[in-house]
Amino acid sequence: MTSPRRGAVAFEHVRKDFGGFTAIPDLTLRIEPGELVTLLGPSGCGKTTTLRMLAGLESPSAGRILIGGEDVTRLPANRRDVSMVFQSYALFPHMTIAQNVAYGLESGGMKAGPARDAADRGLGLVGLDGMGERLPSELSGGQQQRVAVARALVLEPQVLLLDEPLSNLDARLRRRVRTEIRDLQQRLGFTAVYVTHDQEEALAVSDRIVVMQDGRIAQEGTPRALYEQPASDFIADFIGEANVVPCEVDRVADGMATVRVGGLTQTVPARDAAPGPAQLSVRANAITLQEGNGPFGGKIVSSAYLGDHLEYEIETDVGLLFAIDAEGHAPLRPGTPVSLGFRPRGLALIA
């Protein structure tokens, strides 16, 4: 394989209609060369439709799509310089691993010898050296997904597309393969567009996350920015399962806001907030609790022991809160009164 061509991607006022339903109203988005951008959102938000339009599997109803500066809006899929990794792997079961990886090259006119050499190099990139003669059935799910990645990479596309690539793997294997994909992308520097509904997966692999809601971009930014500075209650809840509670901003000075929740007062970044009613995003691991009564009290509704931490639902005056306690040893029983506090990190005002 040669050095990757790092193509930029641009959506310019793209709309997609399905009959009388508009799935994507007006999408404008740019992905820089060598960047891994994840399209994240719940089912039906438009992320897969966006990826399929980029791949040429769906045609926009309006707007333009550019890859490497070239308008590909009306080009068929086989004339776009992209490769796609599917969640189902889509390997030919009767072909060896090497034959699967070489298939696209040979279909494009490359002779069998050079295609096999390229396939071997591609398998080496994903850590499958010496396994080219095996059949897909002789590999684990994680190994099969790596073959699918190698098959896409040997075509040396400007852009690699990954459609829910880890959804068929168990939790432990997902963690390992996502790390491998991220390491490979950073090492080779190719441009990648990654679709998932898994927030943890998106946080782990992305340079930038684009959260979609009802076919629109709800917020985009680095993983840390989205987690620590959600722009709405939808983002706060979807990225990291935060509690969103009503609060009162008492005053704002020097970019910081003094906020009251129940009987607690907290200082947080103001984020353009003005004095008055507002909403506060509170991460589950930012809640502290101890048995007994206090300025901000509640009552345990349910508890769950998960090995390295405890999870609680707590009834309070500002609503039902979800809390994670990594320090507790024995779960508190339902009905137990508790006093709540907030750690400074994990709090964010929402406009």
N, C-alpha and C positions, 0 to 999 in steps of 0.2 A: 504494500500500500504506500502511496505517496502521501505527502502532507495534505491534510484535509483542506478543502476549499470552504472557507467560512462565509456562507451566504447570509446576507441580511434578509429578513422577512418583513413585509409591510402589508397591513390591511388598511385600505383607504375607504372609509364610509361604506363598508360592506353590509348588505342586507340579504337575508335569506328567508324566503316565504315557502311554506308548504301549503298549497291551496290557499285557503283563507286565513291561515295561521302564520304569523310572523315570528320565526324562531330567533332571528338575529335582527334587531331593528336598525342599528347603525354602529358598526364596529370599526374603530380606528385604533390600530396597535402597531408598534414597531418592535422587532426583535433584532438586537445587534448581532453582528458576526461573532461567533464563538460563545454566545450566551446560551445558557439553558434556562428556558422559561417554562413554567408549569401553569397550565390552565386548570384551575381548581374550582370546584363547585358541586352542589348537589345534583342528583339526577334531574334532567330536563332543563338545566341552566344554559345550555348552548355550547358547552366546551367541546363535545365530540363533533357536533356539526361544524364548529370552527375548524377543527383538525381535518375533517373530511373535505372541507372546501380547500384547505391548503394542499391536501394530497391530490386533489382533482377528482375525488369520488363524489362530490356534490358541486353544483354550479351556483355561484352567487346570483341573486335576483337583481342586485345592483352593486356598484362599487368596483374597486380594483384590488387584486392581490399581486404582489411583486415578490420575486425571489431573486436575490442577487442583482437587484435593479431592473430585472426583466419582468414585463407584464405577462403573467401566466394565467390570467383570469379565465380565458377561454381555451387554454391548452388542455388536452387530455392527460390523464394520469401518467401514461407511459412516456410523455414528453416533458415531464417536470423533473427537475434534478433533485428529487427527494427519495428517501427510502423510509419504509414504515415497519415498525415492530408492533405486532398485534398481541393482544392478551392471550389468544389461543395458540400462540407459537406458529401455527400453520406450516409445520414441517411435513415433508413427504415421507410417510412411514416406510415405504419400500426402498428409499434411497439411504445411503450412508450419510453420516454427518458432513463429510467433505463434499459429497455430491449435492447435498442440500445447499451448502454455502456457495458452491460454484455455479449453481443452477442459473441464477440471474445473470452472471457474467457470460456463460455460454449462450444463454438466450439472446444476449446482446451482441453476439458475434465473436466473442473471444474463443480462441482455440482451447481444446481440453487441457493441454499441458500447462500453459500459463494460468488458466482458470484454477486448476488444482493447486498450483503454487500460491496463488493469491488466497485461495480458501485456507490453505495451511497457515499462512501468515495471519489471516483473520482469526482462526481458531486459537492461534498463539496469543493474540491480543486479549482474548477473553478467558485465558487460562485453561484451554482445552487442547494443549499440545499432545500429539500422539494418539488422539481419540477419533481421528477422521474416519476410520473404518467401522466404527460402531454404528448401529441403527438407533433412531430416536428412542425406541422402546427400551434400549439398554441404558438410557440416561435418566437421571432424576429430573424433576420439574425445573429446578434451578439451572441445571446444565442445559436443558432444552431451551430455556429462555436465553441463555448465553449464546447458543447456536443461532437463534433468531436475530440477536444483536449483531453477531459476526456476519451473518448473511446480508444484513442491511449495510454494514460498514464497508464491506469489500466493494460495493458499488461506488464508493467514494462520492456520496451525494453532497450537495451544498448544505442540505438540512436533513437531520434525522428526526423522524416523527415516532413517538412512543405512545400508544393508545392503551392505557391501563395495563402496562406491561407486567405488573406483579400481582394482579388480582387472583391468579390461579395458584399462587404459592401460599404455604402456611406462614404464620407470623414470623418465625425465626428465619426462614429462608428469605422472606421479603426484606428483612433488615440487611441480610448479607448481600443479596443481589442488588438492592438499591445502592449500597455502598460501592459495589463493583461498577455499576453504571456511572455513578458520579465520578469515581476515580478515573475511569476510562475517558469520560468526556473532558475532564480537566487536563488529563495527560495529552490527549490528541487535539483538544481545542475545537471540536466541531460544534456547529450550531444545532441546538436540539429544542424541540417543542414537545412537552411531556404532558399528558392528560391523566388526571387522577381525581378521585373524590376523597382520597385519604389525606387528611390534613398533615399527619405526622410525616408521611411520605413526601409531601410537597415541601415541608420545612427542611427535610434532610437533603434533598437533591438539588434545590433550585438556586440559581443566581437571583431570579426574580419570580414572584408569584402573581398571577393575574386571577383574581377571584371573580367569578361570573355569577350573575343573578338575573334570571328572566331574560337571558340573551344580551345583557349589558355588562360592562365592566363595573363591578361594585367598588373595587379598590385594587391597586397594583403597587408593588414595592418589594423590597427585600424581605426575606422571611422574618428577620428580626423586627423590621418596621411594622409589618402586618400584625405580628404577635403582640408587640408592645404598644402600638398606636393604632388600634382599630378605628376606622372612620365611621362605623355604624354599629348598632346592636347586632345586625346580621353578621358582620365580620367578626365581632367579638365572640359571638356564640359559635360560629362555624370554625374559626381558627382557635383551637384550644379550649373550647367549651367553657367560656367565661360566664360568670353571673353578671347580669346587667341590672343595676339597682337605681332607684331614684335617689337623688342627693340634692343638696343646696350649696351653691357656691356663695360663700360669705364675702370674700374679697379676692382681688387679683392684684398682684404686685410683682414686678421684676420677672415676669414670665411664669410665676407660680400661683396656684389657686388654693385657697383654704376652703376645704369641703367638709360638710357635715353629713353623716349617714347615721341615722338613729342617734345614739348618744356619743358617737365617736367623731373626732375632728382629725382630718388628715390633710397633708400638704402634697399636692401633685402638680405636674406640669400643666399649665393653663390651657395650652392648645387653642388659643383664641376664644376661650370661654369668657362670658361676662357674668357678673353677679346675678344670682337667681336660680331657678330650678334647672337641673341638668340630669344627666345620667352618668353613672360611674361603672366602668367595666372592672370586675374583680375576678382575677384568676382563682381557680379552686385551690391552688397551692399557696395563695397569698392570704388565706384565711387561717387565723390561729384560733384555737378554742381550748377552753378548760372548763371542767365541771364546776357548776355554781352560777350565781347571778352576777351581773356586771352592767356597766353603762349601756352596752349593746348586747342584749340577751336573746336567746332562742331556745328551742327544744328539739332534741334529736328525733327525727321521724324514722330514719332507717340508717343502718350501718352495714358495711361489708369489709371483711378482712381479705386483702389481696397480697399477702406475703410481705412485701417490703413497704406497704402503706395501707392505711385505712381510708375508706370513702364514706362520707356522711351526706345525708340530706337533712337540712336544718330548717325548721319553721321559725321565721322571724317576722317582725313588723313590716319589713320591706319586701317580703316574699320568701319563697322557698329557695334556699341557697345550697349549692353543691360544694363540698369542701373535701380536700385531700389532706390527710394528716400523716406525714412520713415519720413522725416521732412517737406516736402513741403505741402502747404495747397491748392493751386490751380494749376491744371496742366498747364504746359507751352504749348503753341500752336505749332503745326507743323510749321517749318520754323524759329522758334525763335533761334537766336544765343546764345550759352552757353559757359561758361568757365569751363573746367573739371579739377578735381584734383583726387588724389588717397589717400585713408586711408592706413596706413602701413599694417594693418591686412587685409588679403584677397588677397595679392600679392604673387606669387611664380614663380621663374624661372623654365623653362622647358628645359631640355637638348636637 
